[in-house]
Amino acid sequence: MRRKRILWIPAAIVGMVLFAFIGGEVVMRLWNWLLPDLFGFKQLTFWPALGLLALSRILFGGFGMRGGGMNRSMFRRRMAERWERMTPEEREKFCGGMHGRWGREVPQEPKAGG
């Protein structure tokens, strides 16, 4: 068993290096194909492209670790539970706050008799 684990270490290192190389190449080629013509940006070499890939992974993709944070289904379930416990007035206040937060007008209901 220990011998199998030792054999996986070089394969994992080769896999990480290969992933970094392919990812850097893809980012570099896409950048150099699209952005200089569209926006007048300078062309990238491999190392800045690899840095850009790492930065975008950090900012937008995380590190691939799924533990610790709340996933979407858990968030939705908790919000549904909260919504069920709210009174109609609290729901209206919540919706109004969300509309205001996102820069939308709060929908006005037509008044009766007017």
TORLOFI-708156 format. One line per field, with one value per residue (C-alpha): residue number from 1; residue in three letters; y, x negated, z. Coordinates in steps of 0.001 Angstrom, whole numbers. Last residue first. Layout:
<sites>
fivex = c(NUM | ...) $
lumke = c(ALA | ...) $
c2 = c(Y | ...) $
c1 = c(X | ...) $
c3 = c(Z | ...) $
</sites>
This chain:
<sites>
fivex = c(114 | 113 | 112 | 111 | 110 | 109 | 108 | 107 | 106 | 105 | 104 | 103 | 102 | 101 | 100 | 99 | 98 | 97 | 96 | 95 | 94 | 93 | 92 | 91 | 90 | 89 | 88 | 87 | 86 | 85 | 84 | 83 | 82 | 81 | 80 | 79 | 78 | 77 | 76 | 75 | 74 | 73 | 72 | 71 | 70 | 69 | 68 | 67 | 66 | 65 | 64 | 63 | 62 | 61 | 60 | 59 | 58 | 57 | 56 | 55 | 54 | 53 | 52 | 51 | 50 | 49 | 48 | 47 | 46 | 45 | 44 | 43 | 42 | 41 | 40 | 39 | 38 | 37 | 36 | 35 | 34 | 33 | 32 | 31 | 30 | 29 | 28 | 27 | 26 | 25 | 24 | 23 | 22 | 21 | 20 | 19 | 18 | 17 | 16 | 15 | 14 | 13 | 12 | 11 | 10 | 9 | 8 | 7 | 6 | 5 | 4 | 3 | 2 | 1) $
lumke = c(GLY | GLY | ALA | LYS | PRO | GLU | GLN | PRO | VAL | GLU | ARG | GLY | TRP | ARG | GLY | HIS | MET | GLY | GLY | CYS | PHE | LYS | GLU | ARG | GLU | GLU | PRO | THR | MET | ARG | GLU | TRP | ARG | GLU | ALA | MET | ARG | ARG | ARG | PHE | MET | SER | ARG | ASN | MET | GLY | GLY | GLY | ARG | MET | GLY | PHE | GLY | GLY | PHE | LEU | ILE | ARG | SER | LEU | ALA | LEU | LEU | GLY | LEU | ALA | PRO | TRP | PHE | THR | LEU | GLN | LYS | PHE | GLY | PHE | LEU | ASP | PRO | LEU | LEU | TRP | ASN | TRP | LEU | ARG | MET | VAL | VAL | GLU | GLY | GLY | ILE | PHE | ALA | PHE | LEU | VAL | MET | GLY | VAL | ILE | ALA | ALA | PRO | ILE | TRP | LEU | ILE | ARG | LYS | ARG | ARG | MET) $
c2 = c(55276 | 52733 | 50210 | 51355 | 49916 | 48057 | 49911 | 47990 | 49158 | 50860 | 49077 | 50002 | 46562 | 47536 | 49229 | 46105 | 44015 | 46376 | 46429 | 42632 | 42413 | 44983 | 43125 | 39826 | 41366 | 42683 | 39279 | 37664 | 35843 | 32240 | 30770 | 33193 | 32169 | 28507 | 29332 | 31354 | 28427 | 26029 | 28392 | 28860 | 25098 | 24524 | 27253 | 26011 | 27440 | 27552 | 25318 | 22552 | 22855 | 23267 | 24019 | 26889 | 29678 | 30170 | 33888 | 35792 | 32990 | 31309 | 34675 | 35407 | 32000 | 32333 | 35872 | 34646 | 31888 | 34481 | 36715 | 33741 | 32624 | 35925 | 38376 | 40681 | 44314 | 45514 | 47378 | 46550 | 44203 | 43437 | 43139 | 41315 | 38404 | 36193 | 37249 | 36718 | 33369 | 32187 | 33272 | 31842 | 28496 | 28349 | 29143 | 26479 | 23877 | 24578 | 24755 | 21517 | 19766 | 20916 | 19745 | 16380 | 15834 | 16516 | 14156 | 11413 | 11856 | 11471 | 8574 | 6065 | 6674 | 5930 | 2626 | 1633 | 2392 | 0) $
c1 = c(58782 | 61018 | 58279 | 54717 | 52738 | 49643 | 46390 | 43373 | 40221 | 38071 | 34911 | 31386 | 30352 | 30475 | 33836 | 35406 | 33884 | 35135 | 38627 | 38653 | 37649 | 40264 | 42960 | 41896 | 41890 | 45421 | 46613 | 45184 | 41901 | 41385 | 41878 | 39335 | 36734 | 37190 | 36959 | 33784 | 32249 | 33089 | 31735 | 28457 | 28055 | 28714 | 26265 | 23295 | 22275 | 18548 | 16236 | 15633 | 15681 | 11985 | 11417 | 9064 | 11542 | 12979 | 13476 | 10711 | 8208 | 8748 | 8599 | 5291 | 3830 | 4843 | 3467 | 190 | 18 | 677 | -2038 | -4430 | -3542 | -3901 | -1073 | -193 | 514 | 4105 | 5708 | 9277 | 10637 | 7535 | 5132 | 7783 | 8822 | 6027 | 3316 | 5621 | 6886 | 3338 | 1974 | 4920 | 4660 | 878 | 1047 | 3715 | 1750 | -1446 | 260 | 2176 | -1019 | -2907 | -70 | 154 | -3612 | -3530 | -582 | -2299 | -5480 | -3479 | -1308 | -4182 | -4876 | -1241 | -1427 | -4537 | -2804 | 0) $
c3 = c(-5290 | -3638 | -3011 | -3403 | -6297 | -5095 | -5446 | -6687 | -4888 | -7456 | -8362 | -7349 | -6119 | -2452 | -2857 | -4323 | -1527 | 1153 | -324 | -488 | 3189 | 4254 | 2324 | 3880 | 7351 | 6796 | 5530 | 8695 | 8384 | 9578 | 6098 | 4625 | 7183 | 6289 | 2588 | 3229 | 5113 | 2285 | -335 | 1550 | 2041 | -1656 | -2612 | -579 | 2784 | 3282 | 5285 | 2786 | -986 | -1669 | -5340 | -4631 | -5159 | -8593 | -9070 | -7311 | -6691 | -10058 | -11800 | -10104 | -10979 | -14637 | -14759 | -13283 | -15916 | -18623 | -17137 | -17335 | -20873 | -22709 | -23113 | -26003 | -25249 | -25004 | -27930 | -26930 | -29592 | -31645 | -28699 | -26614 | -28785 | -30139 | -27699 | -24724 | -26039 | -26751 | -23385 | -21420 | -23250 | -22838 | -19144 | -18586 | -20551 | -18622 | -15222 | -15873 | -17044 | -13954 | -11705 | -13486 | -13329 | -9593 | -9111 | -11123 | -9076 | -5824 | -7017 | -7040 | -3343 | -2526 | -4375 | -2383 | 911 | 0) $
</sites>
